[in-house]
Amino acid sequence: GFSFSDFFASPTAVFLLGKIMKIGLMYPEFAGCMLLFNMTPGSRFVRLISKMIPQEMRAKLIFAERGDWQELICVPRGMSSAALVNWAEYVQENHEHSHLQTLTSQVPQAARALRIGAGWTCSWHVQCSRQGLHQPFELVASVYFFADARPAPHCRTCCGPQRLTDNEDAENSSSCTGCFTADSDGTVLLEVELRQGSCVPTLAVLCLGPGAEEKACSIDPRVMQSIPDHHSRESSSVVKPGATADFWKLCMHILCLVSVICLAYGLGAFHSRT
């Protein structure tokens, strides 16, 4: 999801955001709406920004937390459902495999999106790998359909939220499969979110037709088995618990807070002069 800590730690990002907001106040037609979506739920930086920026600019901002797709898409000024497909493809480009992804506390979400027409059928298959995992995990899989409509798309839940756990006693507890036939043009979104666990290899397939499970089975199991050790080594080399990590985390938060205050002060001074 979106991290305000990383965003405001970048001087370039803060400078560009302040510049866009100043121009938006001077020329209202320049910035009709600004979307900040897929953000970490309960972020305190969102509350700080919403209280400190001028009211004229605040009305142009849409803040949507991770998983709050209706707030992002089902509003007249929100993102189009077609653009949701482009976003999902862009995020997926950062992964080596088009369907496999390891969910972690830093990257707790996998998303797949697909445009379909009226009468078309799509299917999905989500599966978690238990191999190499020594801690309990829990994932939640959800499927939404955003039907094209005016002034904004309508959302329908096709599946879920369905829990996927490491409970071996429950049948198919670590996988789910389904299909959906659309009655109008629109976009299907498959979302898988990590609720518990640290490093869970996840297979998420969304495709046209009823063949998602067969497509998932065609993937070499050795690819799935090779992910846990690779990402575990990667995570352990990046995240080192202890006093040093806590110190830098505190410095990051202080830097973010100073950036927010400076940005809000600059916008307030500019607004008072105009």
C-alpha positions in Angstrom: 0.0 0.0 0.0 0.9 3.7 -0.2 3.3 4.8 2.6 3.3 8.4 3.6 6.4 7.8 5.6 8.3 6.9 2.4 6.6 9.7 0.5 7.4 12.6 2.8 10.9 11.3 3.4 11.6 12.2 -0.2 12.4 15.9 -0.7 11.6 15.7 -4.3 8.1 14.3 -3.6 7.4 17.0 -1.0 8.5 19.7 -3.4 6.4 18.5 -6.2 3.3 18.0 -4.1 3.6 21.5 -2.7 4.1 22.9 -6.2 1.0 21.1 -7.5 -1.1 22.3 -4.6 0.0 25.9 -5.0 -0.8 25.9 -8.7 -4.1 24.2 -8.0 -5.1 27.0 -5.6 -4.1 29.7 -8.2 -5.6 27.9 -11.2 -8.6 25.7 -10.0 -9.0 24.1 -13.4 -5.4 22.8 -13.3 -6.0 20.3 -10.5 -9.6 19.1 -10.5 -9.0 16.2 -8.3 -6.1 14.4 -6.7 -6.3 10.7 -5.8 -4.3 9.1 -3.0 -5.4 5.5 -2.8 -4.3 2.1 -1.5 -2.9 3.7 1.6 -2.1 2.0 4.9 -5.3 1.8 7.0 -5.5 4.2 9.9 -2.5 6.4 8.7 -2.0 9.3 11.0 -0.4 11.3 8.2 -3.7 11.4 6.4 -5.4 13.0 9.4 -2.6 15.5 9.7 -2.7 16.5 6.1 -6.5 16.7 5.9 -6.6 19.1 8.9 -3.7 21.3 7.8 -4.2 22.0 4.1 -6.6 24.8 2.9 -10.3 23.9 2.5 -10.2 24.7 -1.2 -7.6 22.1 -1.8 -9.0 19.6 0.7 -12.2 19.4 -1.3 -10.2 18.2 -4.3 -8.4 15.3 -2.5 -9.7 11.7 -2.3 -8.1 9.6 0.3 -8.8 5.8 0.0 -7.3 3.2 2.3 -6.2 -0.2 1.1 -9.2 -2.3 0.2 -11.6 0.7 0.1 -12.3 0.4 -3.6 -15.8 1.9 -3.6 -14.5 5.1 -2.1 -12.0 5.3 -4.9 -14.0 4.1 -7.9 -17.7 4.5 -7.2 -17.6 8.3 -7.0 -18.0 10.7 -9.9 -14.5 12.2 -9.4 -12.8 8.9 -8.7 -10.6 6.6 -10.7 -12.2 4.9 -13.7 -12.6 1.1 -13.5 -10.6 0.8 -16.7 -7.6 2.6 -15.1 -7.8 0.0 -12.3 -6.6 -2.6 -14.8 -3.6 -0.4 -15.8 -2.7 0.1 -12.1 -2.8 -3.7 -11.4 -0.6 -4.5 -14.4 1.9 -1.8 -13.4 2.2 -3.2 -9.9 2.5 -6.7 -11.2 5.5 -5.7 -13.4 7.6 -5.5 -10.3 7.3 -9.3 -9.7 9.3 -12.0 -11.5 6.2 -14.2 -12.1 2.9 -12.9 -13.5 0.8 -14.9 -11.0 3.1 -15.6 -8.0 3.8 -13.1 -5.3 5.0 -13.3 -1.7 2.9 -11.3 0.7 4.8 -9.7 3.6 4.1 -7.0 6.2 5.7 -4.4 3.8 3.7 -5.7 0.8 0.6 -7.2 2.2 -1.6 -7.1 -0.9 -1.9 -8.8 -4.3 -4.3 -7.4 -6.9 -5.4 -8.6 -10.3 -7.9 -6.8 -12.6 -9.6 -7.7 -15.9 -11.9 -5.9 -18.3 -14.9 -8.0 -19.4 -18.0 -7.4 -21.5 -21.7 -8.3 -20.9 -22.2 -12.0 -21.0 -18.5 -12.8 -20.6 -17.3 -15.3 -17.9 -14.2 -14.9 -15.8 -12.7 -17.2 -13.2 -10.1 -16.9 -10.4 -8.0 -19.2 -8.2 -6.0 -18.2 -5.1 -3.7 -20.6 -3.3 -1.2 -20.3 -0.5 1.9 -22.4 -0.1 2.4 -24.0 3.3 5.8 -25.4 2.5 8.6 -23.7 4.4 6.2 -21.8 6.7 6.6 -22.3 10.4 4.2 -19.6 11.6 0.4 -19.5 11.3 -0.9 -17.2 8.5 -4.3 -15.8 7.4 -5.2 -14.2 4.1 -8.4 -12.7 2.9 -9.4 -13.1 -0.8 -12.2 -10.9 -2.3 -13.5 -10.4 -5.8 -15.4 -7.3 -6.9 -17.2 -6.4 -10.1 -17.4 -2.7 -11.1 -20.2 -2.3 -13.6 -19.8 0.6 -16.0 -22.4 3.3 -15.3 -22.9 7.0 -15.1 -22.1 9.1 -13.2 -19.9 6.4 -11.5 -19.4 2.6 -11.7 -21.5 0.4 -9.4 -19.7 -2.2 -7.2 -20.8 -5.8 -6.7 -19.1 -8.4 -4.5 -18.6 -11.6 -6.4 -16.7 -13.5 -3.7 -15.6 -13.1 -0.2 -14.1 -11.9 1.9 -13.0 -15.5 2.1 -10.4 -16.5 4.7 -7.4 -18.6 3.7 -5.5 -20.1 6.6 -2.9 -22.8 7.4 -5.6 -24.9 9.1 -5.0 -28.3 7.6 -8.2 -29.7 9.1 -10.4 -27.5 7.0 -10.9 -28.7 3.5 -9.4 -26.3 0.9 -8.6 -23.8 3.6 -5.6 -22.6 1.8 -7.2 -22.0 -1.6 -10.4 -20.7 -3.2 -11.8 -20.9 -6.7 -14.8 -19.3 -8.4 -16.2 -17.8 -11.5 -18.5 -14.9 -12.5 -20.6 -14.0 -15.5 -21.1 -10.3 -16.1 -24.5 -8.8 -17.1 -22.8 -5.6 -18.3 -19.5 -4.2 -19.3 -17.1 -3.6 -16.4 -14.0 -4.5 -14.5 -13.3 -7.5 -12.2 -10.9 -7.0 -9.4 -9.3 -9.9 -7.4 -7.7 -8.7 -4.2 -5.7 -10.9 -1.7 -4.6 -9.3 1.6 -2.3 -10.7 4.3 -3.9 -10.4 7.7 -1.5 -12.6 9.7 1.9 -14.0 9.0 5.2 -12.6 7.8 6.0 -14.1 4.4 3.4 -16.1 2.6 3.9 -17.2 -1.0 0.6 -16.7 -2.9 -0.7 -17.8 -6.2 -3.4 -15.5 -7.6 -4.9 -16.1 -11.1 -7.7 -14.1 -12.8 -8.5 -14.9 -16.4 -11.2 -15.0 -19.0 -13.3 -18.2 -19.1 -13.6 -20.9 -16.5 -10.0 -22.1 -16.6 -8.3 -20.3 -13.8 -7.7 -23.4 -11.7 -6.3 -25.3 -14.6 -4.0 -22.4 -15.4 -2.8 -22.4 -11.8 -2.2 -26.1 -11.9 -0.1 -25.7 -15.0 2.5 -23.6 -13.1 5.5 -25.6 -12.1 5.2 -26.4 -8.3 9.0 -25.9 -8.0 8.5 -22.3 -8.7 6.1 -21.9 -5.8 8.4 -23.9 -3.5 11.4 -21.7 -4.3 9.8 -18.4 -3.2 9.8 -18.7 0.6 13.5 -19.1 1.2 14.4 -16.4 -1.3 12.1 -13.8 0.2 12.9 -14.9 3.8 16.6 -14.2 3.1 15.7 -10.9 1.4 13.5 -9.8 4.3 16.0 -10.7 7.0 18.8 -8.8 5.2 16.6 -5.6 4.9 14.7 -5.6 8.2 16.9 -6.0 11.3 15.1 -5.6 14.6 16.8 -3.9 17.4 17.8 -0.5 18.7 19.3 0.7 15.5 16.1 0.0 13.5 14.0 1.7 16.1 16.2 4.7 16.1 16.0 5.2 12.3 12.3 4.6 12.4 11.9 7.4 14.9 14.1 9.7 12.7 11.9 8.8 9.7 8.7 9.8 11.6 10.2 13.1 12.8 11.3 13.9 9.2 7.8 13.1 7.9 6.1 15.3 10.6 8.4 18.2 9.8 7.7 17.8 6.1 4.0 17.9 6.7 4.2 21.0 8.9 6.4 22.8 6.4 4.1 21.9 3.5 1.0 23.0 5.3 2.6 26.2 6.5 3.7 27.1 2.9 0.2 26.4 1.5 -1.4 28.5 4.3 1.0 31.4 3.7 0.4 31.2 0.0 -3.4 31.1 0.5 -3.3 34.1 2.8 -1.5 36.2 0.2 -4.0 35.3 -2.5 
